[in-house]
Amino acid sequence: MKGQISAGWFARVVRWHQLSRERAHLRRVSDATLKDLGLSRADIEIESHRHFWEDPFNK
């Protein structure tokens, strides 16, 4: 049981780190690329300023 809890927390921390990195990368995406993706700079500002624990996919 203790190993499962530790593994669960480790997976969560890894996911939080991943989200943080992805959001940092989003801030550096060019406007042309955002346009190709159908996103605006405002969309990226909102997403990139979310807290690291806010997982849109609840992984």
C-alpha positions, 0 to 999 in steps of 0.5 A: 500500500505504501509503495502505491501511494508513493508511486502515485505521488511521484507520478503526480509530481512528474505530471506537474513538472510536465505541465509547468514545462509545457506552459513555459514552452507555450509562451515562446511559440511564435504568433505564426505557429499559434495562428496555424494551431488556431490559438491566440496569444490571449489563449496562451496567456491564460493557459500559461498562467494557470497553476502547475496543479491545474491539469486540464486532463486530470491525469 
